Amino acid sequence: LALLSSDAWSGSYLNRAALLLDGAAAERNIVRPRSNDRDLLLVVHAIAQARTEAARNMDVPKSVATAHPHLLMVLENTEQAYAAALEKRNAKFVEHIARARVEDTTFRAIISKLGYTLPGS
């Protein structure tokens, strides 16, 4: 029963992580070619801040705890990319977008190595 409970909790975490990652990726894809659209940046930056805060406050099952810092780095780098774009620091915008992608790949690889699959993957 404890094992089933642990798997169920991991499943909830994976659902939440997938939602956060998919939302961040969709935003990055929309913003990347439009990084001069200040109004768009203000909206996605506010959303990215909320997404990052939600991830920081998530309960994380021990079974996937090694992956969680990479989820946080995806979201933090996405948020920092928008902040940089708002400040017209294009090189930093590009750098943070690239870091977010690398961390997304790392998170997914760790989850897979742990024997789990993210919903929608």
C-alpha atoms as one frame of an Amber mdcrd trajectory, in Angstrom:
protein
   0.000   0.000   0.000   2.840   2.390   0.817   4.408   1.697  -2.580   1.122
   2.422  -4.367   0.728   5.589  -2.348   4.260   6.677  -3.283   3.601   5.980
  -6.970   0.333   7.911  -6.843   2.056  10.868  -5.224   4.820  10.712  -7.824
   2.107  10.679 -10.478   0.603  13.855  -9.057   4.021  15.483  -9.033   4.624
  14.418 -12.633   1.267  15.870 -13.672   2.128  19.177 -12.021   5.647  19.218
 -13.439   4.362  18.489 -16.949   1.870  21.336 -16.689   4.578  23.761 -15.566
   7.087  22.615 -18.204   4.590  22.604 -21.059   3.365  26.091 -20.184   6.889
  27.461 -19.965   7.892  25.846 -23.271   4.814  27.193 -25.052   5.567  30.702
 -23.797   9.213  30.479 -24.824   8.171  29.422 -28.327   5.806  32.383 -28.608
   8.176  34.942 -27.096  11.428  33.927 -28.788  10.635  35.592 -32.150   8.777
  38.432 -30.421  11.229  39.431 -27.704  10.689  43.135 -28.440   6.951  43.018
 -27.661   6.975  44.678 -24.254   3.299  44.037 -23.507   3.711  40.341 -24.300
   6.839  40.205 -22.142   5.049  41.798 -19.194   2.327  39.149 -19.339   4.622
  36.142 -19.729   6.999  37.468 -17.076   4.164  37.692 -14.543   3.013  34.186
 -15.457   6.586  32.866 -15.254   7.001  34.379 -11.792   3.815  32.681 -10.595
   4.855  29.372 -12.181   8.279  29.543 -10.514   6.758  30.343  -7.129   4.304
  27.451  -7.461   7.157  25.045  -8.219   9.185  26.315  -5.274   6.272  25.543
  -2.968   5.385  22.126  -4.410   5.506  19.011  -2.315   8.074  16.760  -3.945
   8.035  13.001  -3.435  11.370  11.507  -2.415  11.197   9.196  -5.431  11.718
  12.151  -7.808  13.497  14.627  -5.533  16.747  14.508  -7.527  14.929  15.875
 -10.582  13.150  18.780  -8.891  16.092  21.229  -8.849  16.191  20.938 -12.642
  12.495  21.764 -12.886  13.179  24.845 -10.793  16.090  25.828 -13.041  13.882
  25.542 -16.145  11.327  27.860 -14.637  13.814  30.285 -13.090  15.769  30.609
 -16.329  12.565  31.180 -18.271  11.576  33.919 -15.842  15.067  35.460 -15.997
  14.953  35.388 -19.799  11.822  37.531 -19.807  13.300  39.908 -17.248  16.381
  40.291 -19.445  14.249  40.922 -22.531  12.299  43.592 -20.652  15.634  45.249
 -19.842  16.667  44.927 -23.519  19.558  42.601 -22.678  19.176  40.330 -25.677
  22.316  38.256 -25.056  21.085  37.379 -21.540  17.616  36.624 -22.913  19.098
  34.116 -25.369  21.417  32.662 -22.710  18.571  32.034 -20.248  16.336  30.528
 -22.947  19.145  28.120 -23.861  19.722  27.206 -20.205  16.003  26.567 -19.727
  16.007  24.155 -22.670  19.047  22.283 -21.358  17.517  21.980 -17.890  14.225
  20.795 -19.389  16.102  18.025 -21.197  18.005  17.154 -18.013  14.817  17.039
 -15.927  13.120  14.732 -18.435  16.194  12.477 -18.614  16.338  12.124 -14.822
  12.611  11.389 -14.620  13.019   8.742 -17.294  16.060   7.226 -15.559  13.984
   7.007 -12.379  11.478   4.923 -14.309   8.752   7.523 -14.769   7.198   9.204
 -17.766   5.822  12.711 -17.869   2.243  12.968 -19.105   2.151  13.991 -22.740
   5.712  12.790 -23.375
